[in-house]
Amino acid sequence: PGIGSSAAALAKAGKIEGVSLVPLLTKTGRFQRLENSFLFHYPHYGQGPRQKPQSALIAGNYKLIKELETGTLHLFDLENDLTEQTDLSAKMPEKTEALEQLLADRLKVADAQMPAENPDYDPNAAQTRPMRRRR
């Protein structure tokens, strides 16, 4: 067993979406992408107001972010706006729609876990335990 051998075996078995980075890390080969886009999927809530369920897709120079809670879409041109300050989704609806469809297709192929609504959640209820700060 070497670097990432378990992950590499899972990837070959079709259990996860992705490729092995072993050739890149061990300098024994070239890194080869399976797709022309990168998928990021975080279907959970984290600590802080910005850590909410989201999916993102980078295709070419564009990055689409979908907020899974509301369905809100944000489109950025990373070549001209690396810090993602200007949302182009309203100005480029066709591009936004095309990337949203590609995102949906990629999530389906990956059999991605989607967030489920918690019917017992009460946003007005007091916190039962304080949140810890990360160090």
N, C-alpha and C positions, 0 to 999 in steps of 0.2 A: 504494500500500500504506500502510495506517495501522496504528494500534494493534491488535495481535492479528489482523491480516487473515488470516494463514495458519491460525490456530486457528479463526477464524470460518468460513473456507472448508471446513476439515476437518469441523467440526460440521455444516454444512449438507449435506455429502456423506455424513453418517452414519458417518464414520470413527471418531469418538470420542463418548463419552457426555458430554453437557454442553450448555451454552449459551454464547453469546458474551457477554462482559462489556463489549464495546466501547460499547454505548449507555450503560452505567453510568459507564464511565471518561471518556467524551467528553461526558457530560451531554446526549446527543442523543435519548435515549429512556429507556424503563423497562426494568428487569431483570425478565425473566419466567422463572420456573422451569418446567422441563418435568415435573418430578415433585414429589410432596408429601413427598419424603424426600431426604436427602443421603447419598451413598455415598462411603466412603473405603476404598481397597483398597491394601494394601502387602504384596505377596507375597514380600518379600525379608528377608534378615537384614541388620542394620546394626551399627554399633558400639555396644556396651553391652548389658546384659542385657534391657532393655525394648524394644529394636529388633528385633523378631522378626515373622515373617509374621502379619499381622492384617487383618481386614476390619471395618469398622464402618458402622453405618447409624443415622442420626438421623431419626426419624419423630415429628412432634409434639414432645412433651416428653421422649420416651424415646430413649435411645441404647443400641444393642446392639453389643457388641464380640465378635467371634469370633476366637479364637486358632487360626490355620490349622494349626499344628503338632499341637495336641492336640484341637481341636474344642471346647474349653472356651468357654462363653458367659458374658458378664457383661451385666447390664441395669441401667441407671441412669435415674433420673427427674431430668432436667436442671433442671426448674423448681424442685425442692426440694433438689437435691444437685448443684450446678454443678461441684463439685470431684471428683465421682465417687468418693465414699467408701463408699457403701452399695450393694452388689450386690443387686439385687432378683430375680435370676433364679430362685432357689429359692422365693421368696414369690409370684412371678407367672409360673408356668410357661406359662400360656396365652398371655400377652403375649410372653414370650420365644420361644415356638414360632412365633407369628404373625410376629414380626419376623425370626426366622431364615429363615422361608420367603420373606419379602419380600427379604431380603438375597440369598438364593440365586437368586431370580428376577432381581434387578437385576444380579447378577454374570453370569448367563447371557446376558441381553440385551446387556450390555456386552462379552461375549466376553472376560472378564477372564482374564489369565494367572494360573495357580495355581502355587504352589511345587511343585517336584518333588524327591523324595527323592534324595540323593546317596549311592549305594551305597558309594562310596570314602571317605566321611567317617569319621574315627576321632576321637572326642572325647578319647581318651587320648593322641593323637599330639602331639608338641611343635609349637608354632607355628613356621612356617618364616620368618615375618617379624613384627617387632613392629608392633602397631597404632599408627597415628599419632593424635595428639590433634588435634582440630579447634580452630582458633583463632577 
